[in-house]
Amino acid sequence: MIGYIFSLSALSTFGHRASKLTGWPYVKEAFTGTCDVVFIVGMYDPPLYQTTLEMTKHAKRRHIHWCGSDVEALVGFGCADNLPEATHSCESEGLQRELLSAGVHAEVMPMATSVHAPVTPFPEKPRLAAYYGTNPNKYGADWVRFISDAFPDLEIETFVLGQHPDVTPVIERTNGLIRIMDHDGSANTAREWMEAGRAAITTTDLPYADIVSKRDPSGVLAAVRDVISRKEPNKLAAEWYAKYNSTETWKETFDRLMEE
């Protein structure tokens, strides 16, 4: 089977990761050429998807992997009719439900994470981290300020995409992570924190997460209060995410979907 990994520039990090996991060549925003199948990482040119569809048109089969806000755009623009004949996967069960509402059937296949921190004891003084991605406002900076005002003695370490070559030290010096967004996809940082037995205070529907709603400020504060009172890492969550986040789990699903 001759296959390519394709993405637009916005998803190049995930494109490179998929290429590394599969051994398939990665093509960033360029023609894939004739091939048996192309694995498209994200659909980030709605509503017509012109670039993505043009660059992958020579593939015998297209498989679209939905990542996050591309699903929001699909549902919001109502542009499922512009999708080509393809098979589909997505990063989470929440995205799977959204896609189904637009008539797209997708299998959950979260991208393997790149950080696998060990389970270590909590710091002596409770401490949280907050991931800001490439846009602090999108990733809940206002909620971090709200939490800081409510817990003035609580230290919250914020970081952006690419700030730390390895976030393991950040994980080890915190009890949990704050990731509060309007819409989320795979929530890699939340999954990485939970693999280390830490908490994830998040709006993303993930197993073992402390799921909160942006419509419930008191619930957010209650979740923070509960998380910083915990004395031990969650070893059950750590064991579950060690498998869920693994290269082996992702590759097994990928190989099966590519053969279908």
C-alpha positions as CSV (number, residue, x, y, z in Angstrom):
1,M,0.0,0.0,0.0
2,I,1.3,3.4,-1.0
3,G,0.1,6.1,1.4
4,Y,0.8,9.7,2.4
5,I,0.1,11.9,5.4
6,F,-1.3,15.3,4.4
7,S,-2.2,18.4,6.4
8,L,-2.3,22.1,5.9
9,S,0.4,24.2,7.7
10,A,-1.8,24.8,10.8
11,L,-1.6,21.0,11.6
12,S,2.0,20.4,10.7
13,T,3.0,19.3,14.2
14,F,0.4,16.5,14.0
15,G,1.3,15.7,10.4
16,H,4.9,15.2,11.3
17,R,3.9,13.0,14.3
18,A,1.6,10.8,12.1
19,S,4.4,10.5,9.6
20,K,6.8,9.4,12.2
21,L,4.4,6.9,13.7
22,T,3.5,5.3,10.3
23,G,6.6,5.7,8.2
24,W,4.5,7.3,5.5
25,P,5.8,10.4,3.8
26,Y,4.4,13.7,5.1
27,V,3.1,16.3,2.6
28,K,2.4,19.8,3.9
29,E,0.0,21.8,1.8
30,A,1.2,20.3,-1.5
31,F,0.0,17.6,-4.0
32,T,0.3,14.1,-2.6
33,G,0.3,12.6,-6.1
34,T,-1.1,9.2,-7.1
35,C,-1.4,6.8,-4.1
36,D,-3.6,4.2,-2.6
37,V,-4.7,6.3,0.4
38,V,-4.0,9.6,1.9
39,F,-4.5,10.3,5.6
40,I,-5.7,13.9,6.0
41,V,-4.9,15.4,9.4
42,G,-7.6,18.0,9.9
43,M,-9.9,20.0,7.6
44,Y,-9.0,23.5,8.3
45,D,-10.1,25.3,5.1
46,P,-13.9,25.4,5.4
47,P,-16.4,25.8,4.0
48,L,-15.4,24.3,0.6
49,Y,-12.1,22.7,1.7
50,Q,-10.7,23.7,-1.7
51,T,-6.9,23.4,-0.9
52,T,-7.2,20.1,0.9
53,L,-9.4,18.5,-1.7
54,E,-7.3,19.7,-4.6
55,M,-4.0,18.6,-3.1
56,T,-5.3,15.1,-2.3
57,K,-7.4,14.4,-5.4
58,H,-5.1,11.9,-6.9
59,A,-5.5,9.4,-4.0
60,K,-7.6,6.4,-4.6
61,R,-9.0,6.8,-1.1
62,R,-9.1,9.6,1.4
63,H,-9.3,9.2,5.1
64,I,-10.1,12.3,7.1
65,H,-8.9,12.6,10.7
66,W,-10.9,15.4,12.5
67,C,-8.9,17.2,15.2
68,G,-11.0,19.9,17.0
69,S,-12.1,23.2,15.7
70,D,-12.4,21.8,12.2
71,V,-15.4,19.9,13.5
72,E,-16.9,23.1,15.0
73,A,-16.5,24.7,11.5
74,L,-18.1,21.7,9.8
75,V,-21.2,21.9,12.0
76,G,-21.3,25.7,12.1
77,F,-21.0,26.2,8.4
78,G,-23.2,23.2,7.6
79,C,-20.7,22.1,4.9
80,A,-20.7,18.4,5.2
81,D,-22.1,18.2,1.7
82,N,-18.7,19.5,0.5
83,L,-16.9,16.5,1.9
84,P,-15.5,14.0,-0.6
85,E,-16.2,10.3,-0.4
86,A,-13.9,9.2,2.5
87,T,-13.6,7.3,5.7
88,H,-13.3,9.2,9.0
89,S,-11.7,9.2,12.4
90,C,-11.5,11.8,15.2
91,E,-9.7,12.7,18.4
92,S,-12.4,12.1,21.0
93,E,-15.9,10.8,21.7
94,G,-17.2,14.4,22.0
95,L,-16.0,15.1,18.5
96,Q,-17.5,11.9,17.3
97,R,-20.9,13.0,18.6
98,E,-20.6,16.4,16.9
99,L,-19.6,14.7,13.6
100,L,-22.6,12.4,13.8
101,S,-24.9,15.3,14.1
102,A,-23.6,16.5,10.7
103,G,-24.0,13.0,9.2
104,V,-20.4,12.0,9.4
105,H,-19.6,8.6,11.0
106,A,-16.1,8.6,12.5
107,E,-14.1,6.2,14.7
108,V,-12.3,7.6,17.8
109,M,-8.6,7.5,17.3
110,P,-6.7,10.0,19.5
111,M,-3.2,10.8,18.3
112,A,-0.5,9.3,20.4
113,T,0.9,11.8,22.8
114,S,4.6,12.7,22.7
115,V,5.1,13.0,26.5
116,H,4.9,10.1,28.9
117,A,5.8,11.4,32.3
118,P,6.1,8.9,35.2
119,V,3.8,8.9,38.3
120,T,5.7,10.8,41.0
121,P,4.6,12.2,44.4
122,F,2.8,15.5,44.5
123,P,4.7,18.6,45.4
124,E,4.7,19.6,49.1
125,K,2.6,22.7,48.4
126,P,-0.4,22.3,45.9
127,R,0.4,23.8,42.5
128,L,-1.4,23.8,39.2
129,A,-0.4,24.4,35.6
130,A,-2.3,26.0,32.7
131,Y,-1.7,25.4,29.1
132,Y,-2.2,28.5,26.8
133,G,-1.4,26.9,23.4
134,T,-0.8,29.7,20.9
135,N,-3.6,31.9,22.2
136,P,-4.1,32.5,25.9
137,N,-7.6,33.8,25.5
138,K,-8.7,30.8,23.6
139,Y,-7.2,28.4,26.2
140,G,-8.9,30.1,29.2
141,A,-6.6,32.8,30.5
142,D,-9.6,34.6,31.9
143,W,-10.5,31.5,33.9
144,V,-7.0,31.2,35.2
145,R,-7.2,34.8,36.5
146,F,-10.6,34.0,38.0
147,I,-9.2,31.0,39.8
148,S,-6.1,33.0,41.0
149,D,-8.4,35.7,42.4
150,A,-10.4,33.0,44.3
151,F,-7.2,31.2,45.5
152,P,-4.6,33.9,46.1
153,D,-2.2,31.5,47.7
154,L,-2.3,29.0,44.9
155,E,0.5,29.1,42.4
156,I,-0.5,28.5,38.8
157,E,2.3,28.0,36.2
158,T,1.3,29.0,32.7
159,F,3.0,27.9,29.5
160,V,2.5,28.2,25.8
161,L,3.1,25.8,22.9
162,G,6.8,25.1,22.4
163,Q,7.9,26.9,25.6
164,H,9.2,23.6,27.1
165,P,11.0,21.0,24.9
166,D,9.7,18.5,27.5
167,V,6.9,19.4,29.9
168,T,7.7,16.4,32.2
169,P,9.3,18.7,34.9
170,V,6.2,20.9,34.8
171,I,4.0,17.9,35.3
172,E,6.1,16.7,38.2
173,R,6.0,20.0,40.1
174,T,2.2,20.3,39.8
175,N,-1.0,18.5,41.1
176,G,-3.0,19.1,38.0
177,L,-3.7,21.1,34.8
178,I,-6.3,23.7,33.9
179,R,-7.6,23.6,30.3
180,I,-10.9,25.5,30.0
181,M,-12.0,26.1,26.4
182,D,-15.1,26.8,24.4
183,H,-14.3,23.9,22.1
184,D,-11.5,21.3,22.3
185,G,-10.2,18.3,20.4
186,S,-7.7,15.8,21.7
187,A,-6.6,17.8,24.7
188,N,-3.1,16.4,24.6
189,T,-1.9,18.2,27.7
190,A,-4.8,17.0,29.8
191,R,-4.1,13.4,28.7
192,E,-0.4,13.8,29.5
193,W,-1.1,15.1,33.0
194,M,-3.5,12.3,33.7
195,E,-1.0,9.7,32.5
196,A,1.2,11.0,35.3
197,G,-1.6,10.6,37.8
198,R,-2.4,14.3,37.9
199,A,-5.8,15.9,37.6
200,A,-7.1,17.7,34.5
201,I,-9.7,20.4,35.1
202,T,-11.1,20.7,31.7
203,T,-14.2,21.3,29.6
204,T,-13.3,18.3,27.4
205,D,-15.2,15.0,28.0
206,L,-12.3,12.7,28.9
207,P,-12.3,9.7,31.2
208,Y,-11.0,10.5,34.7
209,A,-10.9,14.2,34.0
210,D,-12.5,16.8,36.4
211,I,-15.0,18.0,33.8
212,V,-16.3,21.6,34.3
213,S,-18.6,23.9,32.4
214,K,-17.9,27.5,31.5
215,R,-21.5,28.2,32.5
216,D,-20.8,27.1,36.1
217,P,-18.1,29.3,37.8
218,S,-18.9,27.8,41.2
219,G,-18.4,24.4,39.8
220,V,-15.0,25.4,38.4
221,L,-13.9,26.6,41.8
222,A,-15.2,23.5,43.5
223,A,-13.1,21.3,41.1
224,V,-10.0,23.4,41.9
225,R,-10.7,23.1,45.6
226,D,-11.1,19.3,45.3
227,V,-8.0,18.8,43.1
228,I,-5.6,20.8,45.4
229,S,-6.9,18.8,48.4
230,R,-5.8,15.5,47.0
231,K,-2.7,13.9,48.5
232,E,-1.9,11.1,46.1
233,P,-1.7,10.6,42.3
234,N,-4.5,8.7,40.6
235,K,-2.8,5.5,39.6
236,L,-5.9,4.1,37.9
237,A,-6.0,7.1,35.6
238,A,-2.3,6.8,35.0
239,E,-2.5,3.2,34.0
240,W,-5.5,3.8,31.7
241,Y,-3.8,6.7,29.9
242,A,-0.5,5.0,29.6
243,K,-2.3,2.7,27.1
244,Y,-4.7,5.3,25.7
245,N,-1.9,7.7,24.8
246,S,0.5,5.1,23.5
247,T,2.0,4.8,20.0
248,E,1.0,1.1,19.9
249,T,-2.7,1.8,20.5
250,W,-2.8,4.5,17.9
251,K,-0.9,2.5,15.3
252,E,-3.1,-0.6,15.8
253,T,-6.2,1.4,15.1
254,F,-4.6,3.3,12.2
255,D,-3.5,0.0,10.5
256,R,-7.0,-1.4,10.8
257,L,-8.7,1.7,9.4
258,M,-6.2,1.9,6.5
259,E,-7.0,-1.7,5.5
260,E,-10.8,-1.3,5.5
